[in-house]
Amino acid sequence: MASAVFAFLPVPPKKTPPPCHTLTQHQLSEAMTLSEPCYAVSGSVTVSGSITVEPGVHLVFGQGTTLYMENGGSLTAVGTAEKPIIFEGKDHTPGFWEGLNFQTNSSKNQLSYVTVADAGTKGGDSAAVVVSIGARLGIDHTTVRNAEGVGLTVLQRGILGKFEQNRFEATGTPLRVKAADLVMIDPATTFANNKKNYVLVYFNECEVEDEASWRALAVPYHFGCSARIGSHVTVEPGAKFEFEENDGLDVTENGSLTAEGTAEKPIVFTGADQTPGYWRGIYFESKSAKNVIRHASITYAGQSSQITGGVCVGVRANANVSASEIAYSADAGIRLLQNATINQDAETSNRLHDNKANVKRED
């Protein structure tokens, strides 16, 4: 009887992760390059020097920790696709640490090929990445994930110097920005498994003073403010907008809005709640020939308690509205104030239905 032969292969030894070097407040007060594989930050620290993080570096943060860039400090974290830089919590629980808070307007503030994970607690202005009042940040090819609250927030006078091909995954709200920041958000940015899967437009600064293009994203723009358009804004086909109660779009005397979709890719303007009159609608105050709405869907606007409509053309203002659906207005689908002008076929070329009045003229 042949005897069995057993071959015992050697078990490879377990890889021991590299030790984490502790970063202190004193170290981050001066110019420094982080090149070791791993660094640990156990408590909130302030960066007042110029800090550079090399590709492939991990930074591990203790509970409740924030990394503040202030007092002339800056953070330049530029990784590569093969060697991303990782900022993460010691524990992989959503909101385990507070996140990165940029409080300086240094052009050196940059996140490129970075992952920010496990940060962003709920409440106030907190987020996994905060661009504070008057601060600046360029961010590209960066993933923000596992945030309890907001992924990225941009506060008043905060500036996005660059925003390209980022990813927001498993956050409470991926983005909370100002209306002026919308021009920076690119369609290559991706969103996955977020509790509120939209771009939140909020804060006191809800004005657009520079020419802008609002592009079609994979998620809606969700307005928690009434945006005042004081320049020319173009909306790309397929873009979608949701508005909170009493909010809307106001195209001022110096502004204009061109929202031309296609039959295959209409532009959608609707209420966050599907109730007639939930939001105010689109109000044109300007005489611009660039005020054009075509192949759009405007629903659940036109509050009956105000002078509004799905589309409202103000005194001596002008708009061209065609090939669009305007429906479920608590007041008028299209409302024209004194001496307002609109295309002659506005009533017949649009699909007006389920409004209190399809067209209302105030002469």
C-alpha positions as CSV (number, residue, x, y, z in Angstrom):
1,M,0.0,0.0,0.0
2,A,1.5,3.3,-1.1
3,S,2.1,5.8,1.6
4,A,0.7,9.3,1.3
5,V,3.1,12.2,1.0
6,F,2.1,15.5,2.5
7,A,3.8,18.7,1.5
8,F,3.7,21.5,4.0
9,L,4.1,24.8,2.5
10,P,5.6,27.6,4.6
11,V,3.1,30.1,5.9
12,P,4.2,33.6,4.9
13,P,4.7,35.9,7.8
14,K,2.0,38.5,8.5
15,K,3.0,42.0,7.3
16,T,3.4,44.4,10.2
17,P,2.0,47.8,9.4
18,P,4.6,50.6,9.6
19,P,4.7,52.4,12.9
20,C,2.8,55.7,13.0
21,H,4.9,58.8,13.9
22,T,3.1,61.1,16.3
23,L,2.5,64.6,15.0
24,T,2.6,67.5,17.5
25,Q,1.4,71.0,17.5
26,H,5.0,72.2,17.6
27,Q,5.9,70.3,14.5
28,L,3.0,71.7,12.5
29,S,3.9,75.3,13.4
30,E,6.8,75.2,10.9
31,A,7.3,74.2,7.3
32,M,7.4,70.4,7.1
33,T,7.2,67.6,4.6
34,L,5.4,64.4,5.7
35,S,7.2,61.5,4.0
36,E,7.0,58.7,6.5
37,P,4.4,55.9,5.7
38,C,2.2,56.8,8.7
39,Y,1.5,59.6,11.1
40,A,-0.9,59.7,14.1
41,V,-2.7,62.8,15.3
42,S,-4.3,62.2,18.7
43,G,-5.8,65.7,19.4
44,S,-6.9,68.8,17.4
45,V,-3.9,70.7,16.1
46,T,-3.4,73.9,14.2
47,V,-1.2,74.1,11.1
48,S,0.5,77.5,11.0
49,G,3.4,76.3,8.8
50,S,3.5,75.1,5.2
51,I,2.8,71.4,5.3
52,T,3.4,69.1,2.3
53,V,2.2,65.5,2.3
54,E,3.9,63.1,-0.1
55,P,2.2,60.4,-2.1
56,G,1.2,57.2,-0.3
57,V,1.2,58.7,3.3
58,H,-1.5,57.7,5.8
59,L,-2.6,60.1,8.6
60,V,-4.6,58.5,11.3
61,F,-6.7,60.7,13.6
62,G,-8.0,60.2,17.1
63,Q,-11.6,60.7,18.1
64,G,-13.0,64.2,17.8
65,T,-9.8,65.5,16.2
66,T,-9.7,68.4,13.8
67,L,-6.7,69.5,11.6
68,Y,-7.0,73.3,11.3
69,M,-5.1,75.3,8.6
70,E,-4.8,78.8,10.0
71,N,-2.4,81.7,10.9
72,G,-0.8,81.6,7.5
73,G,-0.6,77.8,7.4
74,S,-1.3,75.6,4.4
75,L,-1.7,72.0,3.5
76,T,-0.6,70.6,0.2
77,A,-1.5,66.9,-0.1
78,V,-0.9,65.7,-3.7
79,G,-0.9,62.0,-4.2
80,T,-1.2,59.8,-7.3
81,A,-3.7,57.3,-8.6
82,E,-1.2,54.5,-7.6
83,K,-0.2,56.2,-4.3
84,P,-3.2,58.1,-2.8
85,I,-2.8,60.0,0.4
86,I,-5.2,58.9,3.2
87,F,-6.7,60.9,6.1
88,E,-8.7,58.5,8.2
89,G,-10.0,57.8,11.7
90,K,-8.3,55.4,14.1
91,D,-11.8,53.9,14.2
92,H,-13.7,53.5,10.9
93,T,-17.0,54.9,12.3
94,P,-18.7,57.7,10.5
95,G,-17.8,61.0,12.1
96,F,-15.2,59.5,14.4
97,W,-13.0,62.6,13.8
98,E,-14.0,66.1,12.8
99,G,-12.0,66.5,9.6
100,L,-9.9,69.0,7.7
101,N,-10.7,72.7,8.3
102,F,-9.1,75.2,5.9
103,Q,-9.1,78.8,7.4
104,T,-6.5,80.4,5.1
105,N,-6.7,81.6,1.6
106,S,-3.3,80.2,0.6
107,S,-3.0,78.9,-3.0
108,K,-1.0,76.0,-1.5
109,N,-4.2,74.5,0.0
110,Q,-4.7,71.5,-2.3
111,L,-6.1,68.0,-2.0
112,S,-5.3,65.8,-5.1
113,Y,-5.7,62.0,-5.2
114,V,-6.6,62.0,-1.5
115,T,-9.1,60.0,0.5
116,V,-10.8,61.6,3.6
117,A,-12.6,58.9,5.6
118,D,-14.5,58.6,8.8
119,A,-14.9,62.3,9.5
120,G,-17.6,65.0,9.3
121,T,-19.9,65.0,12.4
122,K,-23.4,66.4,12.2
123,G,-24.4,70.0,13.1
124,G,-23.4,73.6,12.5
125,D,-20.8,74.2,9.8
126,S,-19.0,71.0,10.4
127,A,-18.0,68.7,7.5
128,A,-15.3,66.2,6.6
129,V,-13.7,69.0,4.7
130,V,-14.5,72.6,5.5
131,V,-13.5,75.7,3.4
132,S,-14.1,78.4,6.1
133,I,-15.0,82.0,5.6
134,G,-12.6,83.6,3.2
135,A,-10.5,80.5,2.8
136,R,-9.4,78.7,-0.4
137,L,-9.0,75.1,-1.5
138,G,-8.3,73.2,-4.7
139,I,-9.7,69.7,-4.7
140,D,-9.5,67.1,-7.4
141,H,-9.5,63.3,-7.8
142,T,-10.4,63.1,-4.1
143,T,-12.8,60.7,-2.3
144,V,-14.7,61.8,0.8
145,R,-16.4,58.8,2.4
146,N,-18.0,57.5,5.6
147,A,-18.9,61.0,6.8
148,E,-21.7,61.2,9.4
149,G,-22.7,64.7,8.2
150,V,-21.6,66.8,5.2
151,G,-18.7,65.7,3.0
152,L,-17.5,69.1,1.8
153,T,-18.8,72.5,2.9
154,V,-17.8,76.0,1.5
155,L,-18.7,78.9,3.8
156,Q,-19.2,82.6,3.0
157,R,-16.5,84.0,0.8
158,G,-14.9,80.6,0.7
159,I,-13.3,79.8,-2.7
160,L,-13.0,76.6,-4.6
161,G,-9.8,77.2,-6.6
162,K,-10.3,73.9,-8.4
163,F,-12.9,71.1,-8.3
164,E,-12.5,68.1,-10.6
165,Q,-13.4,64.4,-10.6
166,N,-14.1,64.0,-7.0
167,R,-16.2,61.3,-5.3
168,F,-18.6,61.5,-2.4
169,E,-19.6,58.2,-0.9
170,A,-21.6,57.2,2.2
171,T,-22.0,60.7,3.6
172,G,-25.0,62.4,5.2
173,T,-24.9,65.2,2.5
174,P,-22.1,65.1,0.0
175,L,-21.8,68.8,-0.8
176,R,-23.0,72.0,0.8
177,V,-22.0,75.1,-1.2
178,K,-22.9,78.6,-2.2
179,A,-24.8,79.5,-5.4
180,A,-21.6,81.0,-6.8
181,D,-19.8,77.7,-6.3
182,L,-22.1,75.8,-8.7
183,V,-20.0,76.8,-11.7
184,M,-17.1,74.7,-10.3
185,I,-19.0,71.4,-9.9
186,D,-18.1,69.1,-12.8
187,P,-20.2,66.3,-14.2
188,A,-17.3,63.9,-13.7
189,T,-17.8,64.1,-9.9
190,T,-19.6,60.9,-8.7
191,F,-22.0,60.3,-5.8
192,A,-22.8,56.9,-4.2
193,N,-24.9,55.7,-1.2
194,N,-25.3,59.1,0.4
195,K,-28.2,59.7,2.7
196,K,-29.2,62.9,1.0
197,N,-27.9,62.4,-2.5
198,Y,-27.8,66.0,-3.8
199,V,-25.7,69.1,-3.9
200,L,-27.1,71.4,-1.2
201,V,-27.1,75.1,-2.1
202,Y,-27.3,77.0,1.1
203,F,-26.1,79.9,3.3
204,N,-26.7,83.6,3.2
205,E,-24.7,84.1,0.0
206,C,-27.2,82.9,-2.6
207,E,-26.2,85.4,-5.3
208,V,-24.6,84.7,-8.7
209,E,-22.6,87.8,-9.8
210,D,-20.3,86.2,-12.4
211,E,-21.3,84.4,-15.7
212,A,-21.8,80.7,-15.0
213,S,-22.7,77.4,-16.5
214,W,-24.7,75.0,-14.3
215,R,-23.9,71.5,-15.6
216,A,-26.0,68.4,-15.5
217,L,-24.9,66.2,-12.6
218,A,-25.8,62.7,-11.6
219,V,-27.7,64.2,-8.7
220,P,-30.0,67.2,-8.3
221,Y,-29.1,70.7,-7.1
222,H,-31.1,71.2,-3.9
223,F,-31.8,74.9,-3.1
224,G,-32.3,75.8,0.6
225,C,-32.2,79.5,-0.4
226,S,-33.7,81.8,-3.1
227,A,-30.9,82.4,-5.7
228,R,-30.6,85.8,-7.2
229,I,-29.0,85.7,-10.6
230,G,-27.2,89.0,-11.4
231,S,-25.2,87.8,-14.5
232,H,-25.8,85.4,-17.3
233,V,-26.4,81.7,-16.3
234,T,-26.6,78.9,-18.7
235,V,-28.2,75.6,-17.6
236,E,-27.1,72.4,-19.4
237,P,-29.6,69.9,-20.7
238,G,-30.5,67.2,-18.2
239,A,-29.8,69.3,-15.1
240,K,-32.3,68.9,-12.2
241,F,-33.1,71.5,-9.5
242,E,-35.2,71.0,-6.3
243,F,-36.3,73.9,-4.1
244,E,-37.3,74.1,-0.5
245,E,-40.5,75.8,0.6
246,N,-40.7,79.5,-0.3
247,D,-37.5,79.4,-2.3
248,G,-37.0,80.0,-6.0
249,L,-34.9,81.6,-8.8
250,D,-34.9,85.4,-9.2
251,V,-33.3,86.7,-12.4
252,T,-32.5,90.3,-11.5
253,E,-32.5,93.3,-13.9
254,N,-28.8,92.7,-14.7
255,G,-29.1,89.0,-15.0
256,S,-30.3,86.5,-17.6
257,L,-31.1,82.8,-17.6
258,T,-30.9,80.4,-20.6
259,A,-32.2,77.0,-19.7
260,E,-32.5,75.0,-23.0
261,G,-32.8,71.3,-22.6
262,T,-33.7,68.8,-25.3
263,A,-36.6,66.4,-25.8
264,E,-34.4,63.6,-24.6
265,K,-32.8,65.6,-21.8
266,P,-35.2,68.2,-20.3
267,I,-34.2,70.5,-17.5
268,V,-36.2,69.9,-14.4
269,F,-37.2,72.6,-11.8
270,T,-39.4,71.2,-9.1
271,G,-40.3,71.4,-5.4
272,A,-38.5,69.3,-2.7
273,D,-42.0,68.4,-1.7
274,Q,-44.5,67.5,-4.5
275,T,-47.2,69.9,-3.3
276,P,-48.7,72.6,-5.5
277,G,-47.2,76.0,-4.6
278,Y,-44.4,74.5,-2.5
279,W,-41.8,76.8,-4.1
280,R,-42.0,80.2,-5.6
281,G,-41.0,79.5,-9.2
282,I,-38.7,81.3,-11.7
283,Y,-39.1,85.1,-11.6
284,F,-37.7,87.2,-14.5
285,E,-37.0,90.9,-13.7
286,S,-34.7,91.5,-16.7
287,K,-35.4,92.5,-20.3
288,S,-32.6,90.3,-21.7
289,A,-33.2,88.4,-24.9
290,K,-31.1,85.6,-23.3
291,N,-34.0,84.8,-20.9
292,V,-35.0,81.5,-22.6
293,I,-36.6,78.4,-21.2
294,R,-37.1,75.5,-23.6
295,H,-37.6,71.8,-23.1
296,A,-38.0,72.2,-19.4
297,S,-40.3,70.8,-16.7
298,I,-41.5,73.3,-14.0
299,T,-43.7,71.8,-11.4
300,Y,-45.2,72.4,-8.0
301,A,-44.4,76.2,-7.9
302,G,-46.5,79.3,-8.0
303,Q,-47.5,80.1,-4.5
304,S,-51.0,81.6,-4.3
305,S,-50.0,83.9,-1.4
306,Q,-47.5,85.8,-3.5
307,I,-47.2,87.3,-7.0
308,T,-45.6,84.2,-8.5
309,G,-46.1,81.5,-11.0
310,G,-44.3,78.5,-12.4
311,V,-42.7,81.3,-14.5
312,C,-43.4,84.9,-13.6
313,V,-42.3,87.7,-16.0
314,G,-42.0,90.9,-14.1
315,V,-42.9,94.5,-15.0
316,R,-41.4,95.4,-18.4
317,A,-39.3,92.2,-18.3
318,N,-38.9,89.7,-21.1
319,A,-38.8,85.9,-21.5
320,N,-39.2,83.2,-24.1
321,V,-40.8,80.0,-22.8
322,S,-41.6,77.2,-25.1
323,A,-41.7,73.4,-25.5
324,S,-41.9,73.0,-21.8
325,E,-44.2,71.5,-19.2
326,I,-45.5,73.9,-16.5
327,A,-47.8,72.1,-14.1
328,Y,-49.2,71.9,-10.5
329,S,-48.9,75.6,-9.7
330,A,-51.1,76.8,-6.9
331,D,-51.5,80.0,-8.8
332,A,-50.6,80.6,-12.5
333,G,-48.5,78.4,-14.7
334,I,-47.2,81.5,-16.5
335,R,-47.8,84.9,-14.9
336,L,-47.2,88.2,-16.7
337,L,-47.0,91.5,-14.9
338,Q,-47.6,94.9,-16.4
339,N,-45.9,95.5,-19.8
340,A,-44.2,92.1,-19.6
341,T,-43.3,90.5,-22.9
342,I,-43.2,86.8,-23.8
343,N,-43.3,84.8,-27.0
344,Q,-46.7,84.9,-28.7
345,D,-47.1,81.1,-28.7
346,A,-46.3,80.7,-25.0
347,E,-49.8,79.5,-24.2
348,T,-50.0,77.0,-27.1
349,S,-46.4,75.8,-27.4
350,N,-46.1,74.7,-23.8
351,R,-47.9,71.9,-22.0
352,L,-49.8,73.7,-19.3
353,H,-51.9,71.6,-17.0
354,D,-53.2,71.2,-13.4
355,N,-52.5,74.9,-12.6
356,K,-55.0,77.1,-10.9
357,A,-54.7,79.2,-14.0
358,N,-52.5,78.4,-17.0
359,V,-51.7,82.0,-18.0
360,K,-52.5,85.0,-15.9
361,R,-52.0,88.6,-17.1
362,E,-51.7,91.6,-14.8
363,D,-52.5,94.6,-17.0
